[in-house]
Amino acid sequence: MNILLILIPAALLLGLLGLAGFLWALKSGQFEDLEGASERILIDEEDRNRED
């Protein structure tokens, strides 16, 4: 039963750290361009250089 005194706060702390990391990523713009990365992988480097 004493292990619950360690595991419950540890789980809450890890959950709060995960939430803080997600909110930081959200505020720093990590989720702004979701389609761009999936489209860039289909474009060849040669085609990209010709467009510039």
N, C-alpha and C positions, 0 to 999 in steps of 0.2 A: 504494500500500500504506500510505502514511502517513496517508491519510484514515481508515483503519480505527481508528487510534489516537484519533481524535476522535469518530467515529460510534458506536463500541461503548460508550464511557462515557456519551455523550450519550443513547443509547437506554436504557441502564440507569438513568440519572438520571430520565428522563421516565417510565419504567415505575414507579420507586419513588415519584415524585410522584403519579402516578395512583393507585397503591395507597394511599398516605397519604391522599389526598383521599377515596377510597372508604371507608376505615376511619373517617375523621373523620365523614363523613356517616352512617355506620352507628351510631356512638356518639352522635351528636347527635340521633338519632331521625328522620332524614329519611325512613325507609322504614317507619314505624310504621303509618300509615293509608293503605294502598294503594287500598282500595275506596272510601273516603270521598270523595276528589276526583272519582272517576268517577260517583258517585251525586249529589253536590252539583250537578254541571253540569246534571242533568236536572230539578232542582227550581227552579221560578220564584221570583223574589224575593217576589212577593205571597203565595205559599203559605208561604214561609219566615217572613214577618212574621206571618201568622195563627197559626202554630204557637207562636210565642214568647209 
